[in-house]
Amino acid sequence: MTATPLSIETSERDGTRVLTATGEIDLSNISDFAGALSSAETDGSELVVDLSGVQYLDSGAINVLFANADRLRVIANPILMPVLRISGLTEVAPVEATS
């Protein structure tokens, strides 16, 4: 299986830990995404997951977001908002679309 392009970076913005993903998140790279979320140290504070550069995510990515929902705030590409709403993620974690 050929891996789908995905770039993941972690940084600090105004004292908040931010994990930024760019590309597509699917079965070929879900372990990288899950590992990055798990290893993002936040000292108990909120982790911002910036998906504004993600054009596609599959159910595996949604499951990983659900598994970490209690510590996340998600910033999403507007194209992802329907699937994030339908999945119920917006009910368990703060999710906002980029403008």
N, C-alpha and C positions, 0 to 999 in steps of 0.2 A: 504494500500500500504506500502510495506517495503521500508525504506529509503536506497538508495544506499550509500555506504561508501564515505564520503567526509570530508576532513580535510582542514580548512582554518586558516591561520595565517597571521598576519601583523607584519612587522618589518621595521627597517631602515637599508639601505645598502648605505654607502658612502653619507649620507645625503638625500637619495631618499627613499620615502615610497614604500614598496613592499608588495603586497598581494600574498601569496603563497597558491595555491590550490593543493591538492593531492587526487587522487581517480577518481571518475566519477561524472560528473555534468549532472543531468537530472531532469525530472519533480518532482521527490521525494525530491530534495534538492535545487532546483533553487532559492527558496526564501531566503535560507541561503546565497547563492552566491551573489544574487542581494543586499541583505542587507549589506553584508561585503563590496561590492564595493561602495555602497552609503555612508556608514559610514567611509570609509577610508579617513581621513583628509590629505590633501596634501598642504594646504595653497596656492592653485593656481598652484602648480607645477605638473609635470607629476607623475602619479601613474604607477608603474611597476606591471603588473599582470603576475606572474610566473606560467605557466601551464605546466612546464616541467614534473611534476609528475601526470598529468592528462592523463588517457588512453582513455577517451571517453567524449564527450560533445554533447548534443543534440541541436536542434534549439532554445530552450529556452535560453540556455547559450550563443549562438551566438547573440540572440536578446539583451541580457543584455550587452554583450560586445559592440554591435553597439550603444546602448543607452548611453554608457559612452566613446565612441571612441575618443571624442575630448580631453580627459585627460589621455589616456592610452598609454602605450607601453607594448606589449605582448611578452612574451618569451614562446614559445610553444614546447611541445613534438613533434618531427618530424612526428609522426603518425597523428597528428592533422592538419598538414600543408595543405594537399589537401582540406579539408573541409573549412578551413579558407580562402584559396585562392578562391575556388568556390563561397563561400558566399559573397565575396567582402570585407571582413573585412580588408584584406591586402591593399586595396585601400583607406581606411579611417583612418587607425591607423597603426603605425609602428609595424610589427610582424616579429619576428625572431625565427628560430628553434634553439633548443639547439643542441650542437654537440654530 
